[in-house]
Amino acid sequence: PLSLSPGGERGLSNQLHLIFVQQACLYSDERILFSNYSPKAKGAGLMSLTIEIITTGDELMTGLTADGNFFRAGDVLASMGLEVAWHTTVGDYMDRIVEAFEIARGRANVVIVSGGLGPTSDDLTAEAAARFSGTGLELNREALASIEERYRQRGRVVTGINRKQACLPKGCTVLINEWGTAPGWRSESEGTVFYFLPGVPKEFRAMLEAYVLPELEKMGA
């Protein structure tokens, strides 16, 4: 239960109002940013896809960070005539992320995952995906080369911690990140297609448009 000091109700109300306004403004801005994407197909065929979006991160679970990537994806998918059937948000806990993947596989045929691809210890998505699929992780040479090239362009050298971002589930298809350092990837499990994208909003949006949306159009054609 919440314990509020005198006048605390007003303070809490103001905080919640501010969060709502921030989320609404972010959503409005992203509708504009996504206006450049023009789907080639829009019809009943696309509706046969059952889509789930999974966003990861403790910062989302607190409610103090807007889940902007969900807003972005949901809006543009709806503009294509696609329905997002489920949205799951999960914190940075290995078992919970694996469980979220398992549940999504049982009810969706397309799953878009956002976040947890960074180099730090709480970036767990790649390891969770490897456990989920039972394939294990491997150092993906294509992913590593793309990371090294991005660092070379910035005049920097890849360190050991950055190599973690190139350790991906065996057998996946790498999605090169031309807008940041963390590669994404595509994989399939029991007929369900998974897309794993960075949580950084600019990178998520760009990779969604470059890789996921064109493929979803082909699936529904």
C-alpha positions as CSV (number, residue, x, y, z in Angstrom):
1,P,0.0,0.0,0.0
2,L,1.1,3.6,-0.7
3,S,1.7,5.9,2.2
4,L,1.3,9.5,1.2
5,S,2.3,12.6,3.2
6,P,-0.1,15.6,3.3
7,G,-0.4,16.9,-0.2
8,G,1.2,13.7,-1.5
9,E,-1.9,12.8,-3.5
10,R,-1.4,15.9,-5.6
11,G,2.3,15.1,-6.1
12,L,1.6,11.5,-7.2
13,S,-1.2,12.8,-9.5
14,N,1.3,15.3,-11.1
15,Q,3.9,12.5,-11.6
16,L,1.4,10.2,-13.2
17,H,0.1,13.0,-15.4
18,L,3.7,13.8,-16.5
19,I,4.3,10.2,-17.4
20,F,1.1,10.1,-19.4
21,V,2.0,13.3,-21.3
22,Q,5.5,12.0,-22.0
23,Q,4.1,8.8,-23.4
24,A,1.5,10.5,-25.5
25,C,4.0,13.0,-27.0
26,L,6.4,10.1,-27.8
27,Y,3.6,8.2,-29.5
28,S,2.6,11.2,-31.4
29,D,6.2,11.9,-32.5
30,E,6.7,8.4,-33.7
31,R,3.5,8.4,-35.8
32,I,5.1,11.2,-37.7
33,L,8.5,9.4,-37.9
34,F,6.8,6.3,-39.3
35,S,4.9,8.2,-41.9
36,N,7.8,7.6,-44.3
37,Y,7.1,3.9,-44.5
38,S,4.6,2.9,-47.2
39,P,3.5,-0.7,-47.1
40,K,3.0,-2.2,-50.6
41,A,0.3,-4.6,-49.5
42,K,-2.7,-4.0,-47.2
43,G,-5.5,-6.6,-47.1
44,A,-7.1,-9.7,-45.6
45,G,-4.0,-11.9,-46.3
46,L,-1.9,-9.9,-43.8
47,M,-4.5,-10.5,-41.1
48,S,-3.7,-14.2,-41.0
49,L,-0.5,-13.4,-39.2
50,T,-0.7,-13.6,-35.4
51,I,1.8,-11.3,-34.0
52,E,3.2,-10.8,-30.5
53,I,5.6,-8.0,-29.4
54,I,7.9,-8.7,-26.4
55,T,9.7,-5.7,-24.9
56,T,12.4,-6.3,-22.3
57,G,14.0,-4.3,-19.6
58,D,13.6,-3.4,-15.9
59,E,13.2,0.2,-16.8
60,L,9.9,-0.6,-18.5
61,M,8.6,-2.6,-15.6
62,T,8.9,0.4,-13.3
63,G,6.4,2.3,-15.4
64,L,8.7,5.4,-15.4
65,T,10.0,4.7,-18.9
66,A,7.6,4.8,-21.8
67,D,7.5,1.6,-23.9
68,G,8.1,3.6,-27.0
69,N,9.1,0.6,-29.2
70,F,5.8,-1.1,-28.6
71,F,4.0,2.1,-29.7
72,R,6.1,2.4,-32.8
73,A,5.7,-1.2,-33.9
74,G,2.0,-1.4,-33.0
75,D,1.2,1.8,-34.9
76,V,3.0,0.9,-38.1
77,L,1.7,-2.7,-38.1
78,A,-1.8,-1.5,-37.7
79,S,-1.3,0.8,-40.7
80,M,-0.4,-2.3,-42.7
81,G,-3.7,-4.0,-41.7
82,L,-1.9,-6.2,-39.2
83,E,-3.2,-6.9,-35.7
84,V,-0.9,-7.3,-32.7
85,A,-2.6,-10.0,-30.7
86,W,-0.4,-9.9,-27.6
87,H,2.1,-7.5,-26.0
88,T,4.4,-8.8,-23.2
89,T,6.8,-6.8,-21.2
90,V,9.3,-8.6,-19.1
91,G,12.2,-7.5,-16.8
92,D,15.8,-8.5,-16.9
93,Y,15.5,-12.0,-15.5
94,M,16.7,-15.0,-17.5
95,D,14.0,-17.4,-16.5
96,R,11.2,-14.9,-17.1
97,I,12.5,-14.0,-20.6
98,V,12.8,-17.6,-21.6
99,E,9.2,-18.2,-20.3
100,A,8.0,-15.2,-22.4
101,F,9.5,-16.8,-25.5
102,E,7.9,-20.1,-24.8
103,I,4.5,-18.6,-24.2
104,A,4.7,-16.5,-27.4
105,R,5.8,-19.6,-29.5
106,G,2.6,-21.4,-28.4
107,R,0.2,-18.7,-29.5
108,A,1.8,-16.5,-32.2
109,N,3.4,-17.2,-35.6
110,V,5.5,-13.9,-35.6
111,V,7.2,-12.6,-32.5
112,I,9.1,-9.2,-32.4
113,V,11.5,-8.9,-29.5
114,S,13.0,-5.5,-28.4
115,G,15.9,-4.9,-26.1
116,G,18.6,-6.8,-24.2
117,L,21.2,-6.9,-27.0
118,G,23.8,-4.7,-25.4
119,P,27.2,-5.6,-23.9
120,T,26.4,-5.4,-20.2
121,S,25.6,-8.2,-17.7
122,D,21.9,-7.3,-17.7
123,D,21.5,-7.7,-21.4
124,L,20.2,-11.2,-21.4
125,T,18.2,-11.7,-24.6
126,A,20.8,-13.6,-26.7
127,E,21.5,-16.1,-23.9
128,A,17.8,-16.4,-23.2
129,A,17.0,-17.1,-26.8
130,A,19.8,-19.7,-27.0
131,R,18.4,-21.5,-23.9
132,F,14.9,-21.3,-25.3
133,S,15.9,-22.8,-28.7
134,G,18.4,-25.3,-27.1
135,T,21.1,-24.3,-29.6
136,G,23.6,-22.6,-27.4
137,L,25.6,-19.4,-28.3
138,E,28.4,-19.0,-30.7
139,L,30.6,-16.2,-31.8
140,N,29.0,-15.1,-35.1
141,R,31.7,-13.9,-37.5
142,E,29.3,-11.9,-39.6
143,A,28.0,-10.1,-36.6
144,L,31.5,-9.5,-35.2
145,A,32.7,-8.1,-38.6
146,S,29.8,-5.6,-38.6
147,I,30.6,-4.5,-35.0
148,E,34.2,-4.1,-35.9
149,E,33.3,-2.0,-38.9
150,R,31.1,0.3,-36.9
151,Y,33.8,0.8,-34.3
152,R,36.4,1.4,-37.1
153,Q,34.1,4.1,-38.6
154,R,34.1,5.8,-35.2
155,G,37.8,5.5,-34.7
156,R,37.5,3.0,-31.9
157,V,38.6,-0.6,-31.2
158,V,36.3,-3.4,-30.2
159,T,36.9,-4.6,-26.7
160,G,36.1,-8.0,-25.1
161,I,32.9,-6.7,-23.6
162,N,31.7,-5.6,-27.1
163,R,32.4,-9.0,-28.5
164,K,29.5,-10.3,-26.4
165,Q,27.1,-8.6,-28.8
166,A,28.4,-10.9,-31.5
167,C,27.6,-14.1,-29.5
168,L,24.3,-15.2,-31.0
169,P,22.2,-18.4,-31.0
170,K,23.6,-21.0,-33.4
171,G,21.9,-21.2,-36.7
172,C,20.2,-17.7,-36.6
173,T,20.2,-15.3,-39.5
174,V,22.1,-12.1,-38.6
175,L,20.3,-8.7,-39.1
176,I,23.1,-6.2,-39.6
177,N,22.6,-3.0,-37.6
178,E,23.7,-0.1,-39.8
179,W,22.5,2.4,-37.2
180,G,24.3,1.1,-34.1
181,T,26.6,-1.6,-32.8
182,A,24.3,-4.4,-31.6
183,P,23.3,-6.8,-34.4
184,G,19.8,-8.3,-34.5
185,W,18.8,-11.7,-35.7
186,R,16.0,-13.8,-37.1
187,S,15.3,-17.4,-36.0
188,E,12.5,-19.9,-36.2
189,S,11.1,-22.3,-33.6
190,E,8.4,-24.8,-34.2
191,G,6.9,-22.7,-37.0
192,T,7.1,-19.4,-35.2
193,V,9.4,-16.7,-36.6
194,F,11.3,-14.5,-34.1
195,Y,12.9,-11.2,-34.8
196,F,15.3,-9.8,-32.2
197,L,16.0,-6.1,-32.5
198,P,17.9,-3.6,-30.3
199,G,16.0,-1.6,-27.7
200,V,17.6,1.7,-28.7
201,P,14.5,3.5,-30.2
202,K,16.3,4.8,-33.3
203,E,17.9,1.4,-34.1
204,F,14.7,-0.5,-33.3
205,R,12.7,1.7,-35.7
206,A,15.2,1.5,-38.5
207,M,15.7,-2.3,-38.3
208,L,11.9,-2.9,-38.0
209,E,11.5,-1.0,-41.3
210,A,14.5,-2.5,-43.0
211,Y,14.0,-6.1,-42.1
212,V,10.8,-7.0,-40.4
213,L,8.1,-5.1,-42.3
214,P,9.1,-6.1,-45.8
215,E,9.2,-9.8,-44.7
216,L,5.8,-9.6,-43.1
217,E,4.4,-8.2,-46.3
218,K,5.8,-11.2,-48.2
219,M,4.4,-13.6,-45.6
220,G,0.9,-12.1,-46.0
221,A,1.0,-11.8,-49.7
